[in-house]
Amino acid sequence: MEKNEIHVMYGTDSRKMTYEMLENIQLIKDLNAKMHIGIKPNLVVAKPANEGATTSPLIVEGVIQYLQNHGCMNISIMEGSWVGDNTKRAFKVCGYEDLARKYNVPLYDLKEDSSVIRKVGDLELNVCQKPLQVDFLINIPVLKAHCQTLMTCALKNLKGCIPDKEKRRFHALGLTKPIGYLAKAIPMGLIIVDGMAGDLTFEEGGNPVQMDRILLGKDPVLMDTYAASLLGYTKEEIEYIEVAESMGVGSGNLSAAKIQEYNVGLKKSSAVKPSNKVRYLTKKVIAESACSACYGSLVHALQRLDDKDMLKKIKQTIYIGQDFQGKELQGIGIGRCTNKCTRYVVGCPPTAADIIKVLESV
């Protein structure tokens, strides 16, 4: 399989689809039985895949079945959930504990992993060691929206391979540049995108859109460019794609891509459209270097208030993000970084319930 290829399969049986796609591309030609193969899903929160935030264990099961049937037995699953959530709980809730027992595959919580510094361009990135120690890394993100970067797919999924402290620093750096650089520090052999039912509103899930497709490729820049096009964005709008391309991670030239589709008769639409709900919900919000977990809790809280027809009652500005540390501001602060605001919600990150409680009281 060449780097400029993208394979897309439509259907509803994601385990079977994954296995068939791996057979189609003859992945085994890139592997040998002695290799340590790492699988990196997206388990950002402890929610089942049908809510639109996490990688389906059925897709991972299809990968494991293919590998083991071809003699590759040294397989591990690794992930670090976002700041404020628990990876082990995500493994359990998302069905990965059962999967690990069934196929005798170890689970590694990267929050507990040691890390090393990798120099990329003018940045030093603190990266977990286990993803660097495998011989072949299979990156399995979810195609979904992101409240700060518009979308998340192959490139951003690697953020689970850095320590929590580094995740916070990525936000302080504005996300775009460090995400674009990270794929240079963590090489991947294959990308399998879970496009079955991603949340096209924000990354925490709860508003899944049934898309019934799996994408497969080797170039994360090309894959993210193609994924962006499915959501109606150009690669220029997803800024970290061009950053990664400029670092030599891959090519975003869709016109030169070879796109192979399977089961086209099951294709529901040529594109899927994310809503503008997050922009509507956060029209009173000023965010500066906000962490995803904190921002996700805020969006979730604002959604609940909108459900109760209370969003329009919020007249004050809402501040969120690390850049507001130590600043005295008139308005409502979200999280520890905004404790100098007139009112603020405690926590790092605060829960949506705590945010709702404060916003309802103003």
Secondary structure, DSSP 8 states (H G I E B T S, - for coil): --TTEEEEEESS-HHHHHHHHHHHHTGGGG--TT--EEEEE--SSS--GGGSSS--HHHHHHHHHHHHHTT---EEEEE---TTS-HHHHHHHTTHHHHHHHHT--EEEGGGS-EEEEEETTEEEEEESHHHHSSEEEEE-B-EEETTTEEESHHHHGGGGS-HHHHHHHHHTTSHHHHHHHHHHS--SEEEEEESS-BSS-TT-SSB----EEEEES-HHHHHHHHHHHTT--TTTSHHHHHHHHTTS----GGG-EEEEE-GGG---S-----SHHHHHTTTEEESS--HHHHHHHHHHHHHHHHTT-GGG--S-EEESGGGTT--EEEEEESGGGTTEEEEE-SSS--HHHHHHHHHH-
